[in-house]
Amino acid sequence: MKDFPDNMNAEEARAFRDAVLSIVSQIPRGRVMNYGLIATLAGWPSHARMVGHTLRYTPGAERLPCHRVVNVVGRTAPGWSWQRSLLEDEGVTFCANGRVDMRRHLWEPAMEE
């Protein structure tokens, strides 16, 4: 598998990776972002899945607050059983359906400038 999708060259893929890691590193405690928003802020709005791949396969990304990244409706990552606990420890609340309360906890940095 290539490290980047067909419509990204190697330089763009590196810039995307760096932007994703920078954005994720800035997510405040008690807030979350979704993959699509991160991709948009990184300049590639249709590359939400690449955000997940970047976080999963980039060495050192595990030191970032990756647990603060959820899908667009607030679902946590499948197979990561302690993600919810990490978020709850930061004060993130969940709705009855098990999803993050996105209205309350979504961090949109472009909106706060």
C-alpha positions as CSV (number, residue, x, y, z in Angstrom):
1,M,0.0,0.0,0.0
2,K,1.2,3.5,-0.9
3,D,1.6,6.0,1.9
4,F,-0.6,8.5,0.0
5,P,-3.7,8.3,-2.3
6,D,-3.4,8.6,-6.0
7,N,-4.4,12.2,-6.2
8,M,-1.7,13.4,-3.7
9,N,1.9,13.5,-4.6
10,A,4.6,12.7,-2.0
11,E,5.1,16.3,-1.1
12,E,1.4,16.9,-0.6
13,A,1.1,13.8,1.4
14,R,3.9,15.0,3.8
15,A,2.3,18.4,4.1
16,F,-1.1,16.7,4.8
17,R,0.4,14.5,7.5
18,D,2.2,17.4,9.1
19,A,-1.0,19.5,9.1
20,V,-3.1,16.6,10.6
21,L,-0.6,16.0,13.4
22,S,-0.5,19.8,14.1
23,I,-4.2,20.1,14.2
24,V,-4.7,17.1,16.5
25,S,-2.0,18.3,18.8
26,Q,-4.0,21.4,19.4
27,I,-7.4,19.9,20.3
28,P,-8.1,21.1,23.8
29,R,-8.9,18.8,26.7
30,G,-12.6,18.1,26.9
31,R,-13.2,18.8,23.2
32,V,-13.3,16.6,20.1
33,M,-12.9,17.0,16.4
34,N,-14.1,14.8,13.6
35,Y,-12.0,13.3,10.8
36,G,-13.7,15.4,8.1
37,L,-13.1,18.7,9.9
38,I,-9.5,17.9,10.3
39,A,-9.1,16.9,6.7
40,T,-10.8,20.2,5.7
41,L,-8.5,22.3,7.9
42,A,-5.5,20.4,6.4
43,G,-6.6,21.5,2.9
44,W,-8.1,18.2,1.7
45,P,-11.8,18.2,2.6
46,S,-12.5,14.9,0.9
47,H,-9.8,13.0,2.7
48,A,-11.4,12.2,6.1
49,R,-10.2,8.5,5.9
50,M,-6.7,9.7,5.3
51,V,-6.8,11.4,8.7
52,G,-7.5,8.1,10.4
53,H,-4.7,6.4,8.4
54,T,-2.3,9.2,9.3
55,L,-3.0,8.9,13.0
56,R,-2.8,5.1,12.9
57,Y,0.3,4.7,10.9
58,T,2.5,7.7,11.7
59,P,5.2,6.9,14.2
60,G,4.9,9.1,17.2
61,A,1.2,9.9,16.7
62,E,0.3,7.9,19.7
63,R,1.8,10.7,21.8
64,L,-0.9,13.0,20.5
65,P,-4.4,13.3,21.9
66,C,-5.8,11.1,19.1
67,H,-8.6,9.9,21.5
68,R,-10.1,13.4,20.9
69,V,-10.8,12.5,17.2
70,V,-14.2,10.9,16.5
71,N,-16.4,10.4,13.5
72,V,-18.8,13.1,12.3
73,V,-21.7,11.8,14.4
74,G,-19.5,11.4,17.5
75,R,-18.8,7.7,17.4
76,T,-15.6,6.5,18.8
77,A,-13.1,4.3,16.9
78,P,-14.1,0.7,16.6
79,G,-11.8,-1.6,18.4
80,W,-10.5,1.1,20.7
81,S,-12.4,0.2,23.9
82,W,-10.8,2.8,26.2
83,Q,-11.3,5.8,24.0
84,R,-14.6,6.6,25.7
85,S,-13.0,6.3,29.1
86,L,-10.2,8.7,28.1
87,L,-12.8,11.2,26.8
88,E,-15.0,10.9,29.9
89,D,-11.9,11.5,32.1
90,E,-11.6,14.9,30.4
91,G,-15.3,15.7,31.0
92,V,-16.6,14.8,27.5
93,T,-20.2,13.7,27.8
94,F,-22.0,11.1,25.8
95,C,-25.6,10.9,24.6
96,A,-27.9,8.0,25.3
97,N,-27.0,6.5,22.0
98,G,-23.3,6.2,23.0
99,R,-22.1,9.0,20.9
100,V,-20.2,12.1,22.0
101,D,-22.4,15.1,22.6
102,M,-21.0,16.9,19.5
103,R,-23.1,20.1,20.1
104,R,-21.4,20.5,23.4
105,H,-17.8,19.2,22.7
106,L,-17.0,19.8,19.0
107,W,-14.0,22.0,18.7
108,E,-14.0,24.2,15.6
109,P,-10.8,26.3,15.7
110,A,-11.7,28.3,12.6
111,M,-14.8,29.5,14.4
112,E,-13.0,30.7,17.5
113,E,-10.5,33.0,15.7
